[in-house]
């Protein structure tokens, strides 16, 4: 019966690790994308002063659009991270409840075996 709880504990710990790594990797991927996009924008923004007329206007419009997209994506990523944290906390609570339930079942089985 002790082995059952060791297996449950091992499973719960590995699931928590998976969720932690998943949430971190999602956040890192979005942040890396935003940083790369920002660097590209800075490079293109440096080219705008060398252009005249319609080309300069196009660069300015593109930079405005890209800034808006990066800012919206960053806001979305931040809110998604909060949602993931909430979801992860709920799943962890459910796993802890499942672990407690498994412990109680093991305890009942021990008592049943002792009563025989």
N, C-alpha and C positions, 0 to 999 in steps of 0.2 A: 504494500500500500504506500510506503514511503516513496517508492520509485514513481508512482503515479504523480505525486506532487512535484517531484524533481522534473519530470517531463513537462508538466503544466507550467512550472516556473521557467523552464528553459524556453518553451514555446512563447510565453508572454514576453520574456526579455527580448527574444529575437524579433518578435512582431513590433515591439516598441523601437528597436534599433532600425528596422526597415522604415517605419513611419518617420523617424527623425531624419534619416538619410534622404528619404524621398522629399520631405519638405525643404531641407537645406539645398538639395540639388536643384529643385525648381526655382528657389529664390536666387541661387547663384547664377543659373542660366539666364534669368530675366535681367539680373543686374549686369552680367557680362554683355548681353545684347544691348542694353541701354548705354553702357559705357562705350562700346564699339560704335554705336550709331552717333553718339555725341562727338567722338573723335572724328568720324567721317564728316559730320556737320561742321566742325571747327575747321577742317581742311578745306571744305567747299566754301565756307564763309571767308576764308583767307583769299580765295580766288575772286570773290565778288568785286573788290575794289579795282581789280585790273580790267574789268569788263565795263563797257559803256552801253548805254541805251537799253534795248530790250533784253540783252543778256544779263545785265545787272538786275533788272526787274525780275527776271526769271529766277536768278539766284536768291534774291530777297524773298520771293514768294515760296521757293523751295525750302529755304531755311525756316521761314515762319511755319510752314506745314510740318516740317520735320521736328521742330521744337515742340509743337503741339502734340504730335504723335508720341514723342519720347516722354513728355510730361504725363500724358494720359496713360501710357503703358506703365510708367513707374507708379502712378497712383493705383492702377489696376493691380499691379504686382503686390503693392503694399497691402491692399485690401484682400487680395487672394491669400497672402501669407497669414493675415489675421483669421480668415475663414479656415485655412488649413490647420492653424493652431487650435482653433475651437473644435474642429472635427477630430483632430488627433487627441485632444483632451477627452472628448466624449468616448472615442474608441478605447482609450486607455482605461477609462472608468469601467466600461463594459467588460474589458478583459480582466480587470481586477475583480469585478463582481463574479465573472465566470470562474476565476481562480478560487475565490472564496466559496462559491458553490461546489466546486470540485473538492475542496478541502472538507466541506461538510458531508459530502457524499462518502468520501473516504473514511471519515470519522464514523458515520453511520454503519458502513460496512465493517469496520473494526468492532463496533459494539455488537453488531449482529453475529459476527464470528465468535466473539467471546461468550455470547448467550447460548450458543449451541452446545 
